[in-house]
Amino acid sequence: MVDVAAVEAERERLKQAYLRAERPASSARGLHHMALLSSDVERTIRFYQELLEFPLTEIFENRDYQGSNHFFFDIGNGNLLAFFDFPGLDLGPYTEVLGGLHHVAISVEPVQWERLRAKLDAADVPYLLESDVSLYFRDPDGARLELLADPLGEMYGDRVG
């Protein structure tokens, strides 16, 4: 059983030790791309481009694995969501592990959020609605996604960026 008081005390200690009122600029320019795995390239393209409306921007051979594809979707603001397929490898189903993916949260305008929610409903994609601005669901390979109607840098009305 989790000692909630201890967890809260540790969170507060970390905030005091590491959150700065005057935060320095990041050394990074932004997220170039995040790469996930796909068991079926065309199914992944249909899901992300047709259902979620993230345009496919490029597809080419993976330089590290002959016969594998590396392909990219525009998720706005100069950011890309990428995929690899590894034909011939038995990768098994998606699972959450330490160091692995928990979920990818993507900000969309509220009007787009409502339209995409309706598209998820029409496609019978199950999702969890959280705080009236967040939809959690899984892609065809089981990766968890979140569509968030909050602006970039905000979460549930609080500034996080």
Buried (B, 14 or more C-beta within 10 A) or exposed (E): EEEEEEEEEEEEEEEEEEEEEEEEEEEEEEEEBEBBBBBEBEEBBEBBBEBBBBEBBEEEEBEEBEEBBBBBBBBEEEBBBBBBBBEEEEEEEBEEEEEEBEEBBBBBEEEBBEEBBEBBEEEEBEBEEEEEBBBBBBBBBEBBBBBBBBEEEBBEEEEEE
